[in-house]
Amino acid sequence: MLSTWISVLIGIVLFVTCESQVISDKTIASPIETDQREINITEIAVDSSIVKNIVIKGHTNPWIKANIDVTQPTNLDFSCNLTGLLYESSSITGFWRRDGKEIPQSRVVIQKKEAQYHLQIKFQVIDNSQLGNYTCVFDIKPEVVANFVVEVPDTEGREKPLVCYEGDAVVMICKSHEFVPNTWIWLKVNGTEKAIINATANPDRYKMNIYKDGNKTSLKVMGLTGKDTGLFGCRAVYEIGSSEGHVNVKVLSYMVPLKPFLAIATEVIILVSLILVYERHTKKKKNLADNGTEHMEKLKTDESNGVGDSTTRHRNV
């Protein structure tokens, strides 16, 4: 009987111990899940940066470059690796330029590691004043450089002009490819001046459309006149800046296509007139010649008749 009670007590103790261990395990699991979420957030923050590296093998020309399109404030991490020099030293000097000017405090001494020299710069672009051409410079003779061009994405207009006629309508299209602007603005360019086109205020004259994907826009201009001839601009506006494409429109009068026809018709009329005058003159000259011939023949006939009559009279006498 005593052994039975001992077995029951041991079972209760083991059960409580197991439950306690399960609760303890669940309590420990929660911080691990939290740590994993923090790591993911860190990775997203890293992914939002743009990292670019250019490997330079030996001396290069200054046209080697990488283009970087930015549409919003972005962390940039640029680096250059120089390898393959004929005469290598343990260290060289390197620095960075922006739009041809040396960036203050960017000059460093670069130690050779694994047969290459590594030059790096990190910074944040927060507005369009920081856009431009960033150049890594290895200060040896001759200089070794590579360029990182930071800019707002290009906007594509139309290279060839659109030819239209007065009174007609024209549709112009611009694209920003894979980038979606915050908004689109259409402008009429008059020399150095640019006038914003307000399609909402003048719906009978303009119709603006933004396509579903947001990276394409169109402007329809109705009732064209000669004043509409010239450049139209399409501006893609991003958080960090904007870029413009252009469409050239030529508005012609309906008399313009008739001018070649009228010129040809005039030439034909002149040519026909000359031919008629020539034919008339030739015919007149021919008639005069024919009349002269007939007159000469008549005179000869009359003379012949006169000789014959005189002979007859002489015989009769």
VODOGU-817281 format. One record per residue: x, y, z of N, C-alpha, C in turn. Coordinates in steps of 0.001 Angstrom, whole numbers, padded with zeros to 6 digits, always signed. Each point is the difference from the previous one (the first is absolute). Layout:
REM VODOGU-817281
XYZXYZXYZ;...
***
This chain:
REM VODOGU-817281
+000838-001203+000000-000838+001203+000000+000872+001252+000000;+001031-000003+000824+000921+001121+000078+000713+000214-001328;+000374-001084-000642+000686+000088-001303-000902+000623-001064;-001298-000273+000115-000969+000572-000962-000047+001516+000134;-000089+000469+001266-000041+001457+000235+001297+000681-000447;+001100-000653+000188+001294+000559-000441+000024+000171-001520;-000536-001020-000709-000039+000055-001475-000866+001155-000475;-001146+000196+000686-000905+001097-000372+000681+001345+000206;+000702+000178+001123+000680+001259+000297+001107+000291-001029;+000734-001037-000373+001061+000169-001007-000581+000439-001336;-001170-000593-000357-000660+000360-001260-000439+001442-000009;-000557+000462+001154-000445+001398+000092+001180+000949-000151;+001098-000335+000682+001199+000848-000088+000523+000081-001423;+000036-001106-000712+000483-000022-001387-000901+000813-000919;-001314-000082+000221-000976+000732-000824+000170+001511+000149;+000118+000417+001266+000187+001429+000268+001304+000499-000614;+001044-000795+000099+001304+000374-000552-000069+000165-001509;-000710-000928-000680-000133+000067-001464-000778+001239-000424;-001111+000300+000712-000802+001180-000311+000820+001276+000157;+000794+000014+001088+000841+001158+000246+001024+000184-001109;+000552-001114-000506+000999+000072-001084-000622+000511-001287;-001250-000435-000306-000700+000443-001198-000253+001491+000050;-000473+000483+001186-000251+001437+000166+001290+000773-000163;+001073-000500+000562+001297+000665-000096+000467+000078-001439;-000191-001105-000780+000402-000016-001398-000770+001039-000802;-001307+000143+000252-000811+000977-000724+000449+001419+000335;+000374+000223+001230+000442+001324+000407+001299+000381-000689;+000893-000915-000198+001284+000250-000649-000174+000229-001500;-001016-000590-000618-000182+000076-001447-000361+001402-000465;-000675+000782+000784-000485+001304-000423+001112+000972-000367;+001037+000185+000824+001075+000922-000383+000708-000406-001283;+000080-001272-000299+000659-000451-001229-000760+000506-001211;-001335-000092+000014-000806+000489-001106+000161+001516-000155;+000063+000718+001080+000192+001449-000042+001338+000351-000641;+001045-000728+000352+001318+000251-000572-000022-000213-001511;-000696-001015-000472-000080-000278-001431-000694+001145-000736;-001031+000559+000579-000689+001119-000640+000915+001216-000080;+000777+000272+001010+000932+001125-000014+001061-000181-001087;+000425-001197-000194+000992-000282-001046-000591+000280-001374;-001237-000390-000215-000649+000255-001275-000114+001495-000274;-000337+000768+001003-000104+001449-000165+001357+000578-000368;+001034-000486+000623+001351+000457-000318+000353-000307-001455;-000383-001153-000457+000273-000384-001380-000756+000897-000969;-001223+000375+000314-000769+000890-000861+000679+001355-000086;+000489+000494+001142+000699+001289+000006+001260-000071-000864;+000708-001125+000049+001194-000170-000827-000381-000067-001469;-001090-000696-000322-000434-000134-001383-000398+001337-000604;-000437+000971+000815-000411+001306-000518+001196+000826-000455;+001191-000390+000369+001210+000676-000462+000381-000508-001388;+000773+000810-000698+000524-000394-001309+001503-000180+000145;+000471-001195-000273+001418-000327+000098+000542-000241-001401;+001031+000748-000368+000600-000148-001325+001512-000123+000135;+000563-000933-000754+001445-000203+000011+000515-000085-001427;+001114+000657-000252+000659-000064-001310+001397-000562+000194;+000298-001051-000740+001338-000594+000032+000788+000545-001181;+001140+000625+000299+000846+000598-001033+001257-000850-000128;+000221-000476-001189+001179-000829-000241+001037+000829-000744;+001030+000433+000722+001041+000826-000606-000492+001407-000259;+000690+000733-000855-000371+001375-000331-001169-000010-000976;-000958+000886+000229-001197+000047-000840-000235+001423-000484;-000900+000128-000965-000386+001339-000450-001066+000545+000951;-000230+001317-000013-000921+000601+000973-001471-000230-000316;-000306-000770-001046-001402-000170-000387-000646-001218+000642;+000729-000773+000773-000600-001137+000675-000943+000513+001092;-001250-000469-000014-000958+000563+000949-001132-000981+000272;-000722+000291+001092-001226-000711+000362-001094+001042+000217;-001161-000227-000563-001128+000924+000155-000895-000465+001137;-000348+000914+000880-000841-000310+001154-001214+000927-000030;-001190-000562-000153-001237+000778+000001-000599-000007+001400;-000339+001180+000509-000622+000118+001317-001266+000828-000139;-001039-000380+000747-001269+000720-000041-000420+000521+001367;+000726-000410+001045-000334+000385+001362+001286+000033+000822;-000020+000564+001209+001207-000026+000837+000548-001415+000134;+001289-000157-000268+000597-001332-000105+001400+000003+000587;+000349-001102+000667+001367-000212+000468+000823-000598-001139;+001127+000613-000281+000855-000457-001087+001336-000489+000547;+000466-001098-000581+001267-000608+000400+000774-000312-001273;+000991+000846-000323+000792-000159-001209+001415-000452+000368;+000550-000869-000836+001373-000447+000238+000671-000344-001324;+001335+000129+000000+000809-000348-001161+001128-000913+000448;+000255-001038-000761+001114-000915+000235+000986+000131-001162;+001234+000323+000308+001038+000148-001017+000939-001197+000062;+000142-000674-001134+000883-001163-000086+000835+000096-001282;+000996-000883-000101+000740-000161-001254+000986+001095-000333;+000498+000721+001000+001023+001005-000275+001344-000669-000265;+000772+000559-000938+001297-000583-000317+000991+000206+001142;-000032+001195+000585+000914+000295+001101-000832+000328+001229;-000096-000933+000912-000851+000158+001176+000834+000389+001212;-000556+000860+000806+000625+000369+001272-000912-000481+001125;+000505+000056+001221-000790-000494+001140-001201+000883+000277;+000059+001284-000422-001128+000902+000230-000002+001110-001042;-001184+000507-000287-000163+001147-000894-001056+000918+000601;-000118+001196-000538-000995+000964+000482-001215-000023-000923;-001147+000111+000604-001239+000063-000768-000940+001039+000581;-000894+000518-000837-001000+000959+000479-001197-000012-000950;-001019+000809+000328-001235+000045-000784-000239+001421-000510;-000542+000086-001209-000442+001278-000558-001513-000032-000233;-000599+001181+000049-001404+000167-000393-000086+001122-001019;-000435-000363-001205-000081+000956-001107+001328+000722-000217;+001087-000764+000077+001321+000534-000303+000727+000644+001162;-000665+000172+001140+000642+000633+001158+000225-001032+001099;+001190+000072+000636+000324-000969+001049-000925+000175+001196;-000518-001113+000493-000864+000022+001181+000876+000166+001239;-000272+001009+000811+000841+000218+001197+000043-001233+000902;+001157-000250+000559+000239-001074+000955-000235-001397-000596;+000098-000101-001318-000160-001317-000624+001343-000646-000344;+001091+000732+000156+001324-000519-000373+000507-000953+001086;+000389-001207-000402+000473-001016+000945+001203-000736-000590;+000756-000650+000865+001088-000878-000422-000551-001420-000053;+000146-000644-001162-000583-001323-000218+001106-001046+000056;-000127-000937+000896+000950-001098+000105-000388-001110-000981;+001009-000594-000603-000263-001102-000920-000373-001246+000780;-001124-000589-000361-000460-001239+000620-000459-000950-001094;+000520-001193+000050-000341-001033-000977+000203+000503-001428;+001136+000654-000222+000430+000474-001323-000952+001026-000604;-000677+000780+000843-000877+001045-000513-000128+001142+001008;-000439+001144-000503-000235+001180+000828-001504+000298-000010;-000542+000240+001176-001442+000170+000147-000303+001396+000531;-000837+000753-000744-000401+001354+000371-001522+000059+000087;-000527+000512+001108-001449-000060+000243-000503+001331+000558;-001265+000289-000318-000669+001171+000570-001464-000359+000254;-000531+000475+001124-001399-000212+000348-000624+001348+000340;-001174+000234-000522-000700+001246+000298-001489-000175-000325;-000789+000978+000379-001432-000035-000240-000405+001156-000901;-000770-000319-001031-000567+001021-000872-001389+000326+000530;-000195+001265+000372-001300+000391+000561-000737+000999-000887;+000702+000645-000953-000679+000897-000942+000833+000094-001279;-000535+000726-000988+000659+000023-001300+001316+000765-000013;+000309+000744+001065+001282+000710+000055+001168-000968+000144;-000278-001250+000373+001064-000994+000175+000129-000937-001203;-000796+000248-001020+000153-000778-001213+001252+000453-000736;+000519-000847-000857+001180+000386-000760+000901-001164-000318;+001221+000316-000411+000990-000997-000406+001041-000161+001101;+000002-001170+000631+000968-000314+001059+001106-000861-000604;+001252+000404+000244+001144-000657-000622+000980-000478+001054;+000328-001297-000084+001075-000499+000857+001321+000235-000728;+000998+000501+000740+001286+000377-000603+001129-000685+000754;+000790-000784-000736+001217-000566+000560+001146+000906-000450;+000618+000677+000947+000947+001075-000278+001380-000556-000336;+000094-000552-001215+001276-000480-000522+000193+000636-001378;+001109-000292-000647+000307+000574-001300-000068-001077-001073;-000918+000104-000978-001117+000948-000054-001113-000394+000969;-000914+000926+000252-001116-000269+000906-000856-001154-000515;-000533-000753+000940-000961-001046-000331-001332+000411+000614;-001039+000076-000825-001283+000502+000484-001135-000877-000502;-001134+000097+000694-001265-000613-000436-001124+000891+000514;-001106+000048-000724-001075+000952+000281-001292-000694+000394;-000697+000599+000957-001332-000421+000418-000943+001186-000233;-000880-000120-000969-000899+001098-000358-001331-000200+000722;-000264+000893+000960-001234-000068+000797-000983+001013-000570;-001162-000455-000441-000961+000889-000639-001416-000531+000148;-000941+000884-000263-001402-000395-000062-000211-000755-001318;-000842-001029-000032-000193-000758-001244-000406+000886-001172;+000521-000336-001165-000341+000753-001209-001469-000182-000365;-000549+001034-000619-001359-000060-000531+000088-000002-001521;-000662-000954-000622+000084-000157-001452-001165+000699-000684;+000328+000932-000884-001013+000661-000804-000048-000597-001397;+000206+000846-001005+000000-000464-001390+001077+000760-000756;+000855-000742-000713+001095+000632-000730-000487+000655-001286;-000817-000701-000780-000474+000542-001268-001192+000933+000232;-000085+001094-000758-001117+000937+000192-001331-000589-000460;-001077+000447+000647-001350-000355-000407-000510+001075-000949;-000349-000386-001216-000473+000945-001011-001530-000062-000051;-000638+001151+000219-001460+000080+000037-000457+001180-000844;-001333+000135-000126-000569+001095-000775-000941+000826+000866;-000160+001245-000374-000838+000910+000771-001424-000542+000118;-000541+000099+001220-001350-000482+000253-000071-001445+000447;+001088-000761-000212+000026-001409+000413+000350-000114+001482;+000104-001257+000487+000410-000308+001371+001247-000873-000045;+000803+000066+001060+001206-000806+000087+000103-000591+001402;+000509-001236+000092+000206-000675+001282+001491-000232+000185;+000554+000529+001105+001420-000163+000331+000135-000949+001187;+001032-000849-000018+000191-001017+001035+001412+000091+000566;+000130-000153+001321+001291-000055+000685+000036-001212+000926;+001224-000551+000222+000157-001185+000841+001144+000207+000993;-000129-000675+001143+001105-000032+000971+000475-001429+000240;-000429-000922-000860+000382-001409+000052-000352-000633+001347;+000974-000590+000711-000364-000780+001196-000254+000862+001227;+000245+001294-000068-000201+000876+001159-001352+000697-000089;-000663+000118+001150-001319+000634+000053+000131+001348+000701;-000195+001107-000708+000120+001322+000631-001142+000250+000991;+000232+000946+000907-001071+000416+000901-001102+000712-000763;+000382+000752-001030-000977+000688-000836+000638+000343-001341;-000862+000327-000979+000434+000425-001327-000456+001434-000246;+000855+000787-000675-000343+001372-000359+000358+000211-001471;-000945+000579-000765+000253+000357-001394+000240+001499-000110;+000921+000386-000891+000355+001402-000156+000113+000364-001479;-000210+001280-000293+000288+000538-001343+001274+000817+000110;+000987-000349-000823+001314+000630+000057+000070+001101-001041;+000264+001229+000454+000191+001140-000884+001377+000605+000281;+000997-000493-000716+001367+000457+000247+000472-000445+001371;+000300+000969+000846+000443-000312+001361-001169-000061+000982;-001177+000369-000431-001171-000007+000875-000786-001292-000165;-000559-000458+001121-000814-001213+000008-001318+000294+000704;-001099-000202-000718-001325+000259+000561-000688-001324+000297;-000461-000172+001252-000685-001229+000393-001375-000048-000663;-000329-001153-000568-001289-000190-000655-001001-000537+001020;-001077+000741+000208-001051-000396+000937-001157-000581-000799;-000001-001329-000153-001043-000658-000794-001355+000079+000678;-000020+000045+001321-001266+000057+000726-000709+001337-000235;+000757+001072-000066-000592+001321-000194-000425+000240-001443;+000514-000764-000937-000321+000190-001416-000271-001347-000661;-001098-000667+000369-000258-001354-000507-000336-000051-001485;-000474+001098-000574-000308+000008-001429+001258+000074-000858;+001086+000317+000634+001256+000187-000732+001004-001118+000272;+000042-000474+001266+000972-001015+000402-000676-001156+000727;+000575-001185-000187-000402-001182+000771+001258-000750+000406;+000230-000112+001312+001180-000690+000517-000412-001340+000578;+000837-001015-000251-000305-001344+000485+001259-000633+000584;-000164-000678+001143+001075-000789+000606-000417-001461-000054;+000820-000821-000607-000354-001403-000209+000013-000772+001317;-000572-001178-000050-000244-000794+001207+001269-000243+000804;+001101-000338-000657+001248-000305+000721+000655+001244+000599;-000409+001172-000433+000522+001230+000561+001287+000502-000632;+000659-000819-000828+001283+000407-000583-000145+000491-001444;-001218+000352-000379-000257+000461-001359-001123+001031+000024;+000156+001068-000772-001005+001055-000033-000195+000468-001428;-001159+000622-000257-000276+000546-001326-000708+001338+000133;+000176+000834-000998-000683+001295-000074-000594+000138-001396;-001304+000268-000045-000695+000225-001268-000290+001487-000136;+000457+000589-001092-000239+001412-000282-000954+000076-001186;-001121+000688+000182-001027+000093-001030-000044+001407-000583;-000501+000089-001238-000106+001290-000663+001340+000670-000197;+000930-000721-000609+001362+000509-000161+000036+001262-000860;+000887+000892+000378+000275+001212-000775+001501+000111-000213;+000394+000996-000785+001426+000197-000252+000780+000304+001258;-000668+000558+001032+000675+000331+001255+000410-001244+000787;-000598-001144-000324+000339-001240+000705+001285-000631-000519;+000534+000528-001075+001277-000512-000512+001108+000225+001026;+000799-001029+000261+001108+000123+000947+000100-001184+000927;+000712+000182+001107+000265-001076+000948-001044-000044+001105;-000422-001229+000327-000791-000269+001190+000860-000844+000933;-000049+000301+001295+000784-000740+000984-000882-000847+000885;+000489-001191+000345-000690-000869+000958+000952-000208+001173;-000403+000417+001172+000863-000033+001182-000462-001100+000960;+000900-000938+000283-000261-001040+000989+000547+000469+001340;-000868+000158+000979+000375+000555+001293+000121-001124+001020;+001197-000110+000605+000259-000984+001043+000231+000723+001321;+000140-000786+001050+000201+000585+001321+001306+000776+000078;+000992-000451-000739+001333+000604+000121+000323+000964-001138;-000832+000077-001007+000271+000876-001131-000905-000326-001172;+000328+000502-001167-000829-000218-001188+000880-000070-001238;-000562-000550-001068+000671-000037-001300-001048+000264-001076;+000470+000459-001159-000922+000392-001067+000324-000702-001306;-001069-000341-000720+000104-000428-001384-000659+001059-000866;+000225-000065-001310-000544+001021-000889-000607-000625-001249;-001029+000670-000503-000648-000387-001249-000083+001245-000873;+000502-000111-001215-000008+001126-000939-001208-000124-000923;-000814+001055-000054-001216+000011-000819+000142+001055-001087;-000321-000378-001247-000021+000934-001126-001418+000064-000553;-000604+001182+000093-001369+000204-000483+000072+000716-001341;-000546-000637-001041+000052+000548-001351-001371+000476-000441;-000008+000994-000884-001243+000431-000633-000358-000986-001105;-001302-000081-000332-000413-000907-001074+000533+000459-001353;+000429+001254-000085+000601+000486-001239+001391-000563-000207;+000640-000411+001063+001373-000497-000108+000087-001226-000892;-000832-001045+000194+000113-001152-000900-000448+000316-001425;-000770+001110-000180-000435+000359-001340+001062+000760-000771;+000976+000577+000717+001019+000805-000664+000778-000778-001055;+000465-001223+000280+000689-000755-001061-000897-000240-001211;-001289-000317+000278-000938-000238-001106-000190+001267-000819;-000163+001139+000698-000189+001265-000700+001240+000369-000804;+001159-000276+000565+001244+000282-000722+000097-000843-001265;-000351-001287+000119+000040-000884-001172-001031+000438-001030;-001228+000363+000494-001049+000446-000914+000421+001259-000744;+000663+000929+000728+000478+001232-000637+001025-000302-001082;+000921-000920+000316+001010-000373-000980-000638-000642-001230;-001021-000833+000215-000691-000649-001126-000697+001034-000873;-000664+000968+000659-000705+001045-000757+000977+000812-000833;+001137+000376+000619+001007+000763-000738+000536-000804-001176;+000259-001291+000230+000534-000854-001059-001005-000143-001141;-001273-000208+000341-001041-000136-001024-000147+001307-000775;+000069+001123+000724-000113+001303-000664+001134+000205-000990;+001212-000362+000419+001148+000131-000901-000156-000886-001228;-000499-001208+000210-000203-000916-001124-001037+000568-000965;-001111+000534+000547-001046+000573-000860+000522+001207-000780;+000761+000884+000686+000572+001161-000691+000952-000443-001100;+000826-001002+000317+000947-000500-001001-000735-000587-001199;-001023-000810+000280-000765-000605-001094-000703+001069-000838;-000546+001008+000691-000690+001076-000735+000976+000767-000875;+001157+000302+000560+001007+000718-000767+000481-000835-001186;+000230-001290+000231+000441-000894-001084-001047-000103-001095;-001270-000109+000433-001089-000116-000971-000133+001278-000826;+000138+001153+000677-000085+001272-000694+001122+000139-001011;+001192-000378+000424+001150+000069-000895-000178-000919-001197;-000568-001170+000254-000234-000947-001076-001035+000537-000981;-001051+000630+000564-001040+000588-000871+000575+001092-000889;+000872+000841+000581+000631+001041-000796+000855-000599-001106;+000713-001054+000344+000836-000656-001005-000852-000594-001126;-001102-000645+000407-000893-000593-001005-000602+001078-000887;-000410+001114+000557-000583+001094-000778+001030+000565-000973;+001239+000124+000444+001051+000501-000882+000251-000924-001163;-000013-001285+000269+000209-000990-001063-001126+000061-001021;-001229+000066+000503-001150+000079-000909+000070+001257-000874;+000432+001128+000609+000097+001254-000756+001051-000097-001094;+001123-000603+000301+001059-000165-000991-000470-000895-001134;-000660-001071+000361-000507-000901-001040-001022+000706-000879;-000822+000867+000574-001009+000733-000766+000666+000972-000956;+001082+000678+000500+000714+000919-000868+000616-000727-001182;+000588-001162+000307+000603-000778-001092-001065-000417-001011;-001138-000367+000508-001085-000412-000903-000452+001156-000875;-000118+001171+000639-000435+001182-000739+001026+000378-001066;+001277-000070+000351+001034+000306-000967-000041-000963-001184;-000196-001276+000318-000087-001004-001069-001167+000299-000927;-001105+000356+000603-001184+000320-000799+000244+001241-000845;+000715+000937+000515+000283+001231-000732+000884-000265-001213;+001014-000809+000131+000901-000336-001102-000761-000712-001117;-000845-000928+000410-000773-000758-000988-000929+000893-000794;-000632+000960+000619-000954+000890-000670+000715+000911-000981;+001159+000496+000378+000739+000898-000901+000478-000728-001250;+000372-001230+000132+000442-000790-001159-001140-000211-000948;-001145-000295+000533-001181-000236-000823-000382+001251-000755;+000060+001159+000689-000316+001240-000656+000989+000334-001108;+001296-000320+000253+001021+000280-001000-000247-000827-001256;-000383-001196+000080-000264-000871-001098-001239+000500-000802;-000942+000439+000733-001222+000479-000689+000269+001207-000846;+000940+000798+000419+000355+001178-000753+000692-000432-001293;
***
